[in-house]
Amino acid sequence: MPVPLPPLPPAPGDDEEYRPGGRSVVDLLAEEHARIGGLLRELADPRLPAQRRSQVAQVLTATVSRHLSAEEQYLYPAMRASLPDGGPLADREIAADTEVLRMLRDLAGTAPEDPRFGGLADDLGGKLRRHADAADREIFPVLREVATDAELIRLGNRVEIAEEAAPTRPHPGHPVSPPWNRVVEPALGVVDKVRDAVTGRRTYVEDLGNRPQPR
């Protein structure tokens, strides 16, 4: 069953074996889930100094915000069109994503020294682990069955492009379905990136550098 995709440049000729450059959306998102898991494990380390904890929380917030934005723009519409029960599954995940964004907003507004910080981080970690587990069990295997390799790669390319323009901060009250999220999310992303540049906020795992040894 072909997976409906947003408009893309046509593939060369009519060769069904044509394989575009890039990464499968499944591989891309699975790797991001693993990266998010690594950030959660570091955030949960009780030996982590407060400054480092704040930096890890910043990167986690930005990473998850970009990730969820791209999934809502491209993965969930593909699920609705192509997977058995894809509509209800997408609705469930969007509702869960909205809750994750609210939790990210609460975490971002809480100082690492605040006694509430640890509980917020633990609750968020549980939600994000559920998110990754649902993708591994319910979404990725079926998507591999119904989509060609070329379709998965082209969808992965769209997700990567969307993430580059996506917000780096949680905006749980904004549109979560096409076409409006594909208009609103890049605009919010521009505003967020300006704020990040002005404040020196970290938004990528690479920005963290090597972890200092706790004393």
C-alpha positions in Angstrom: 0.0 0.0 0.0 1.7 3.3 -1.1 2.2 5.8 1.7 0.8 9.2 0.8 3.5 11.8 1.1 3.6 15.6 0.8 4.7 17.0 -2.5 8.3 16.1 -3.3 10.6 16.4 -6.3 9.8 13.6 -8.7 12.0 10.5 -8.6 14.2 10.0 -11.7 12.3 8.1 -14.4 9.8 5.4 -13.5 12.3 3.0 -11.9 10.6 1.3 -9.0 14.0 0.2 -7.7 15.1 3.8 -7.3 16.3 4.5 -3.8 16.6 8.2 -2.8 19.5 9.4 -0.6 18.8 9.8 3.1 17.7 7.7 6.1 14.5 5.8 6.8 12.1 7.6 9.0 12.0 4.5 11.2 15.8 4.5 11.7 15.9 8.3 12.2 13.2 8.4 14.8 14.5 5.3 16.6 17.9 6.9 16.9 16.3 10.1 18.3 14.4 8.0 20.9 17.7 6.5 22.0 19.3 10.0 22.2 16.4 11.2 24.3 16.8 8.1 26.6 20.4 9.0 27.1 19.5 12.5 28.2 16.9 11.2 30.6 19.4 8.9 32.2 21.9 11.7 32.7 19.2 14.0 34.1 18.3 11.3 36.6 21.9 11.0 37.9 21.8 12.3 41.5 25.5 13.2 41.3 24.9 15.7 38.5 25.8 19.3 39.4 23.0 21.8 39.2 24.5 23.8 36.3 24.9 20.6 34.2 21.4 19.4 35.2 20.0 22.7 33.9 22.0 22.4 30.6 20.8 18.8 30.1 17.2 19.9 30.7 17.6 22.6 28.1 18.9 20.2 25.5 16.2 17.6 26.4 13.5 20.2 26.0 14.8 21.4 22.6 15.4 17.8 21.3 11.9 16.6 22.3 10.2 19.8 21.0 11.8 19.3 17.6 11.1 15.6 17.5 7.4 15.9 18.4 6.9 18.7 15.9 8.3 16.7 13.0 6.3 13.6 14.0 3.1 15.6 14.1 3.8 17.2 10.7 4.7 14.1 8.8 4.7 10.8 10.7 1.2 10.9 12.0 -0.4 12.0 8.7 1.3 9.0 7.1 0.0 6.7 9.8 -3.6 8.0 9.3 -3.4 7.3 5.6 -1.6 4.0 5.6 -1.9 2.0 8.9 -4.8 -0.1 10.1 -6.4 1.9 12.8 -3.9 4.7 12.0 -6.3 7.5 12.8 -7.1 6.5 16.4 -3.4 5.6 17.0 -2.3 9.0 15.7 -4.9 10.8 17.9 -3.7 8.9 20.9 -0.1 9.9 20.3 -1.0 13.5 19.6 -2.8 13.7 23.0 0.2 12.1 24.7 2.5 14.6 22.9 0.5 17.5 24.2 0.9 16.3 27.7 4.6 15.8 27.2 4.9 19.4 26.0 3.1 20.7 29.1 5.4 18.7 31.3 8.4 20.1 29.4 7.1 23.6 29.9 6.8 22.9 33.7 10.3 21.4 33.8 11.8 24.4 31.9 10.2 26.8 34.5 11.6 24.9 37.5 15.1 25.4 38.8 17.3 22.3 39.3 17.6 23.1 42.9 13.8 23.2 43.4 12.6 20.0 45.2 9.9 19.6 42.5 12.5 19.2 39.7 13.3 15.6 40.3 9.7 14.5 40.4 8.9 16.5 37.2 11.9 14.9 35.4 10.8 11.4 36.5 7.3 11.9 35.4 8.5 13.2 32.0 10.8 10.3 31.6 8.0 7.9 32.1 5.9 9.6 29.4 8.8 9.7 26.9 9.7 6.0 27.5 6.1 5.1 26.8 6.3 7.2 23.6 9.4 5.3 22.4 7.9 1.9 23.4 4.7 2.6 21.5 6.6 3.5 18.4 8.8 0.4 18.6 5.8 -1.9 19.2 2.8 -0.4 17.3 4.1 2.0 14.7 7.5 1.2 13.2 6.8 -2.6 12.5 3.6 -1.9 10.6 5.0 1.1 8.8 7.8 -1.1 7.5 5.3 -3.5 6.2 3.1 -1.1 4.3 5.8 1.4 3.0 8.6 0.8 0.5 12.2 1.6 1.5 12.0 4.6 -0.8 8.9 6.0 0.8 10.4 5.6 4.3 13.5 7.4 3.2 11.6 10.2 1.6 9.5 10.5 4.7 12.7 10.6 6.8 14.1 13.4 4.7 10.9 15.4 5.3 11.2 14.8 9.0 14.8 16.0 9.1 13.9 19.2 7.2 11.0 19.8 9.6 13.2 19.4 12.6 15.6 21.9 11.4 12.9 24.5 11.3 10.9 23.3 14.3 10.4 25.1 17.7 13.0 24.4 20.4 10.6 25.2 23.2 7.3 23.6 24.1 4.1 25.2 22.6 1.3 22.9 23.8 -1.5 25.2 22.8 -0.7 25.5 19.1 -2.1 23.5 16.1 -0.9 19.9 15.9 -2.3 18.8 12.6 -1.6 19.7 8.9 -1.8 22.1 7.3 -1.7 24.6 10.1 1.1 23.1 12.1 3.3 23.2 9.0 2.8 26.9 8.9 2.8 27.7 12.6 5.7 25.5 13.7 8.4 27.0 11.5 7.3 30.5 12.5 7.6 29.5 16.2 10.9 27.9 15.4 12.3 31.2 14.2 11.2 33.0 17.4 12.7 30.2 19.6 16.0 30.3 17.7 16.3 34.0 18.2 15.7 33.6 21.9 18.2 30.7 22.1 20.9 32.8 20.4 20.3 35.8 22.7 20.3 33.7 25.9 23.1 31.3 24.9 20.7 28.4 25.5 21.9 24.9 24.6 19.6 23.0 22.1 21.7 20.1 20.8 23.4 17.1 22.5 26.6 18.2 20.9 26.4 21.6 22.7 26.8 19.7 26.0 30.3 18.6 25.4 31.9 16.0 27.7 30.2 15.5 31.0 32.2 16.8 34.0 33.0 14.3 36.7 30.9 14.8 39.8 32.8 15.6 42.9 
